[in-house]
Amino acid sequence: MNAFRTVITGIGVVTPFGNSVESLSEGLYSGANAVKPLPEELALLNDVVRFGSFCEDFTGDIADFGELDKELKRNVRKSSKIMCRETQMAVACAQKALNDAGLHFTEPQQRVGMMYGSDYMLSQPEATFGAFAASRDEAGEFDIRNMGTEGKEKVAPLWLLVWLPNMPACHISILNQFMGPNDSLTMNESAANATLKYAHETIARGWADLMITGATGTRLQSIRTPQVAVSEMIAPKDADPETVCCPFDKRHAGQVLGEGAGTLILESLTHAQERGAKIYGEFLAGADSMVGTHTDDLTRFNLVPDYRQAFVNVLRKVLQDSGKTPDEIGFIHAHALGVPEVDRAEAEAIREVFASRSTPIPVVAAKAAFGNLGAGAGAIELVAGMEALRRGVLFPTRNFQEPAEGCELNIVTDSETPAGDCFINLSTNFQGQTSAALIGRWN
């Protein structure tokens, strides 16, 4: 597995900075802030959050899906009517990534597959308003006994298919006639790194030549946002949007919520070279880990994550599998959530694993510019890291002034620090599932 070589040959993104790699790169390197007051369509969330990172350039219009031939455009327009926003973003990213990779298929592809990640997807309340209204009794109160006889008739037949987390992989495969291995990882922020790892292994086993990977997600949704607010630590809603994203800084006080998606085309090196593909980078290693302690404390979840140990595990594993030494890693793209407990655990893990390095490992954090985009964050951060390898220098981490206690790291705040030849992308989620991907520059 480790000796087999796979490379990244196509990229597509939907980000709060825009729907292209160029707009993402410009936003990060200019030090711009994507955190803004919520748009009118999300005003119902103002009781919970008053700002976030919304992908305002993505409307779901057919133009957002990139260049499509006539038949594919017709099929995408038809299918998009039964897609939730996260799935629409994923399909748009995938079509852009395929175009970017120079891949245009007219026949079924037996050796092209999917390994796509997401958050778990939540239905909009409006989708079932009719069913609940029809299930009221004579006094106007909801009666669950009426749901099976009266309410179900008001539920759209395809309602469930809109919200299943495997629908991104489903729609992308159907639209493009991909008949290879197909899987979906509902791992929230840690999904994107994991899709690369498992896609690499799928290709290495000889089951496919090419895999579409990535992740899509949102934290800005009428059910998801309140759910996050009661189970995770979010930034105070009266904070200044300009400075509220400050991971590892002593001012960090919770995550900022956003949305986004990213798709990467992963294929065997031999396949890419035979078709003359441009190569963005090489997948060198991947790892995932979950460590936790069971508790009977009813005020907490049953499994309390040990973030520090999980970060240590994945960092050591990618170094071991790649044969790289700490000094050979150019930089770390940190998860950098902005939640004190998670930031501290991540910083401690980095210091422990890279203690033998001759100089402190440079660390960057794109979330300082756009917050937590759910599952889409890991994918977009992978793209940002590859863009740093291409440019040869790192982007600055916004809003970092003074490290919080336990978060002492070499945080890059300029745009002149060399990126080196490879980087580690770190991600974790609220449940403690943690992942890493090691990506190398292609020479």
N, C-alpha and C positions, 0 to 999 in steps of 0.2 A: 504493500500500500504506500509506504513512505517513499519508496524509490520511484514509483510511477509519477509522471509529470503531467500536470494539468495547468492550463493558463486561462486568463480572463480576456475575452476578445470582444465584448460588447457591454455597453452601459446605458441605462436609462433611469432617470430620476424624476420624481415630483417632490419638490421641497418648498419650505416657506420662502426661500429666496427666488424661486422660479422653477420652471420645468426643464432645466437643462444643466449639464455639468458646468457649463460656463457661468451660469448665473449663481450656482452654488459656490463655485470657486471664487468668483468676484466678491460675493457677500462675505465669505470667510476671510479672504486676504485683505479686504478693505476694512475689516473690523466692524462691519455693519451689524445691526441688531434686528432680528426677525420677530422679536416679541412685541406685540402691539395690542391695543384694546380690541376686544372681540368685535367682529363685524355684526351687522344687524341680524343676519340669519342665525347667529349664535347668542343673541341677546338674552334668551331664556336661561343661559348659564350664569348670568351675572350675579345671582345670589351665591354662587359657589366660587367662580373665578371671573376676573374682570379683564384678563389679558391672556394671550397665548400666541402660539405660532401656527397660524392658519395658512393653508396653501391657496391663497386668494387667486393665483393665476390658473388654478385647475378648476374648471367649471363642469367637467363631464361632457362638454361639447365634443363632437367628433374630431374637431381640429386638435384637441389635446392629445389625441392618440398617435400623432405623427403621420408620416407619409404611408398611405395605404392604397392598394389597388382597388378598383371599383367593387369587386365582389367582396373583398375583405372589409372594406368600409361599410358596405351594406350589412354584413353580418355583425360587425362590431356595434353599429348603431342599433340593430335589433336586439342584440344580447345585452347591451348596456342598460336596457329598460328593466332588467331583473337583476341588476348588480347594485349592491350597496356602495357607498363612496369608497371604502377601502379596496373593494374589488375593482372598481373602475380605475383607481390609481395604479393598482398592480398591473392590470391589462395594458394601460397606457405606457407604463414603464417597460413592460415586456416588449411591446411592439417597437418602441424606440430603441431598445437594446438590440433587437433582432436586426433592425435597419442599420444600426451602428456597426454591427458585426458583419454586415453584407450578406445576411441570410434571408433568402426569399424562396419559400417552398411552394410548389404547386401540386405536390403529391404527398400522400401519407408518409410520415417519417418514423420508421420502426426503431431507429437508434437515437432519437432525440427525446429526452424526458424532462420531467419537472421535479424540483425540490424547492418548495416555496413556503415561506413562513408568514405568520400573522399573529395578532392578538386573537383572543376569542372574540367573536363578533356579536354585537347586541342589537336587537331589533329596535327600530324607532317606535315609540308608543303609538304614534298615529296609525301604524300598520294594523293594530288590533282594536282601535277605538270602536269600530262598527260592531265587532263581535261582543264586546263588553256591553255596549248600549243595547244590543238585541237580547241580552241575557238578564235584563232587569225584570224584577217582579212587578206586581200591580202597584206597589208603593214607590216604585222607581229605584229600588235598591238592587244592587247586583246579586244575583242568585246563581251560584256555580252549577246548580242542577240544570239550569237552562242552557249552559254553554254547549253541551253535546247535542241538544235538539235545535236550538235557535241560533246560538252564537257562531257555531262552526260554519254556517252558511255564509257568514259575512267575512270570513277569512279568505284572502286571495289564495287560489290553489297552489301558487308557486311561492307563497310567503316564506316558507322555511328555506327554500333554495337561495333566497336573497342574502341570508345571514349565516350560512354555513362557512366556517373558516377554510374549508378546502375548495371553495369556489374560485379563488384566484387561479389555482393550478388547473381546475376543471375548465374554466373559460379559455384560458390561454392555450391549453392543449387542444380543445375542440376547434377553436378558431384557426389554429395553425396546423392541425392534423398531426399532432405529436402523439405517437403511440408507444413510446418507450416507458421506462419506469416513471411512476408518478406518485409523489408523496407530499404531505403537508405537515408542517411543524407548527403547532400552536404553542409557541414558547415566548410570546411577547418580545421584549427587547433583545433577548438572547438568541432569537431565531435566525437572524441573517448569517452570523458566523457558523452556526450549526448547519445551515443549508449548504454552505460551501464544503464543509467537512464531509457530509454524507453524499453530496453530489460527486465529490472527488472519489470517494470510495466506490460509488456506483460505476463510475467510468473505469476505475482501476480494476474492478472485477470483470470488465468486458461486457457489461450489460448495456452500455450506451457509449456513443462517441461525444455527445454534447448534451449539457444539462442547463436548463434555465433555472436560476436561483435568485434569491433575494427575499424581501419581506415588505409588508405593507401594514400600516396601523394608524390608529388615531386615539387620542385621549380627549378629543373635543367632540362630544356626542351627548345627547340628552340623557341617556342612561349611564354611559361610561363615566362621564365627568363626576357626577355625584358619587358613583361607586368608588372611584379613585380617591375622592375626597375623604371618605369615611374609612378607607383601608390603608392609605398611604399618606406620606407627608408631602403636602403641596405648599408652595410659597404663599405667604400672606396676600390676600387679594387687594390690599391697599398699598402694596409695595410699588416702587418705581419700576415700570417695565424696562427702563434703560439699563438698570443695574441689578435687577432681581436674579438673573442667571449668573451665579458666581460659585461654581463648584470648586471645592478645596479651599476656598477663601473663608476667612473667619466670619464673614457675613452670611454664609450659606444658611438658608432657612427653609429649604424644601424645593421640590421640583416644579418647573413650569411646564404646562401641558401644551402639546402640539400634535401635528399629524404629518405624514409623509410616506414615501415609498421609494424603493430602489430595486433595480433588477440587474443582475450580472450574468453574462453568458460564460459558462465554464466548459472548456473542451480539452480533450487530450492534446498534448503538444504536437504529436504526429499529425492528428487530424487538422489542427490549425495551420501547421506548416504546409501541409499538402494542398490546402485550398488558398494559401497565400494570405491568411488573415492578419490583420494588425493585432498586436498583443499589448495589453495594458499592464499586465503583471502576472506573476506566477504564484499559484497557491502552494505554499511550502509546508504548512501543517495546520491542524485544527484540533480543538479539544473542547469538551464540555464536562461540567461537574456540578453536583448539587450536594451540599453538606448542611445538615441541620440537626436540631435537638428537639425531641418531642416534649411537649409540656401539657400539663393539665390546667394551666391558667386560662380560664374562660375569657379573659380580657384580651387574649392574643390568639393568633392562629395556632393550630395544633403543632405545626412544624415551624420552629423559629430558625431562619437561615443563619448559617455561619458564613457570611460573605467573605471574610478574610481568608479562610481556609479554601473556599471554592476558587477564589482568585489565585491563590498560591498554586493550587492544583493545575489549573489550566495554563498558567504561565510556565510552570515547570514542564508540563507535558509538551507544549509546542516547541520549547527549546530542545527537549530530549528527542522528539520525533524528527525535527529538522536538522539536528546536529549542530545548531548554532550556539555560540557562546553569548553570554550577556553583552560583551563588548561588540559583537557583530550586529546587534539590533540597533537600527537607526533611531527609532522613537516608539513610544507607546501612544496609541489613540485611546485615551481612557474612557470608561463608561461615564464617569463624572456627573453623577445624577444631581448633585446639589443638596442631597439629603445627608446631614452630618454623619449618621451612623454608617451609611454606605460609602461615602467619600473616605472616611477614616479607614475603613476596612480595606478599601482598594489601595489607598496610599501605603498602608502597612504591608500589604502583600507585595506591592512593587518594590518597596525598600528591601524586603526580605529576600526576594528572588534575585534582585539585581545588586545585592550587597557587595559582590565580588567585582563589579564593573569598575574599570579604572576611572571613569568619570560618571557623574549622575546621569541616568537615562533621561533624555528630553521627553516631556509629556505634553500632549495637547488635548484640548477638549472642545469639540464642536458644539456640544450642548450649551456651552456658555453663550452661544449666538442664537440658538433656536430652541433650547429646552428639550424635553423628552417627547419624541414623536411616536412613542409606542414601538411596535415591532419595526416600523420603518426607520427608526433611529439607527439601529445597527447597520442596516444596508447603506444608508446615506453616509454614515461615518466611515464605512469601508471605502466608498467612492472618494470621500474627502482625503483619506489617507493615501489612496493611489494617485490622486491629483498632487499631493505633496511630493510623492516620489517622482512624478513627472516634472514638476517645477524644480525640484532639487532643494527646496527650502520649505520650512514649516509655516503654517498660518498662525497668527497670534491668538492666544486664548483671551477672550474678552473678560473684563471685570475682575481679573486676578490682581490683588494688591498685597495681601498679607495672609500667609497660610493659617488655616485653623489648626488648633492643637491636634497633633497626630497626622496632619495632612502635609507634612513637609516633603515636597517633591520639586523637581526641576521643571516647573511649569513654564512653558515657552510663551512669552508675551510680545515677541518681536516677529518680524517676517524675514529674518536673515539667518536663522539657525538651520544648518544643513539637515536634510531629511535622512541621509544615509541610503543604504541599499535595500532595507526591508523594515517593516513595522509590524507591531502586534495590535490588533483591534480587540478591545475588551468590552464585554457586555454582560449584564446580569438583569434579573427581573425581581419583582416583589417576592415571588415564591422562593428565590434563591438559586434558580437555574442560571448557571454562569457559563459563558463560552468565550473562546478566543480563536482568532484566525491570524496566521502569520503569512503576510503577503510580501513577495520580493519584486524588486525592480526587474524589468525585462531588458536584457542587453542583447 
